[in-house]
Amino acid sequence: MGYSSDLIGKIFPSFPNPTNGNITVKFNLDFASEVTFEMRDITGKIVYSLDMGAQAAGMNNITVDATDFAAGAYTYTLTVNGERATDRLLVK
């Protein structure tokens, strides 16, 4: 599966999911774009945020160390040129 749109390209599900270590989120950009990444806990509090700046067209990824996150459900949002895509992640 994954999320796709005309602006973003395609965002692939995070792996591994569930995790207790590093996660990787891969995304394919149709055009060079400004990218930010946020993870939120179940209450909506931002637990991780990264401004990735300008990213090149093509395949890109972000790796997050989740070892310090409490076990539970999280959401992560990738924002590309103001367009957002959100998915879920479980930390065990």
Rosetta blueprint (number, residue, H / E / L):
1 M L
2 G L
3 Y E
4 S E
5 S E
6 D L
7 L L
8 I L
9 G E
10 K E
11 I E
12 F L
13 P L
14 S L
15 F E
16 P L
17 N L
18 P L
19 T E
20 N L
21 G L
22 N E
23 I E
24 T E
25 V E
26 K E
27 F E
28 N E
29 L E
30 D L
31 F L
32 A L
33 S E
34 E E
35 V E
36 T E
37 F E
38 E E
39 M E
40 R E
41 D L
42 I L
43 T L
44 G L
45 K L
46 I E
47 V E
48 Y E
49 S E
50 L E
51 D E
52 M E
53 G E
54 A E
55 Q E
56 A L
57 A L
58 G E
59 M E
60 N E
61 N E
62 I E
63 T E
64 V E
65 D E
66 A L
67 T L
68 D L
69 F L
70 A L
71 A L
72 G E
73 A E
74 Y E
75 T E
76 Y E
77 T E
78 L E
79 T E
80 V E
81 N L
82 G L
83 E E
84 R E
85 A E
86 T E
87 D E
88 R E
89 L E
90 L E
91 V E
92 K L
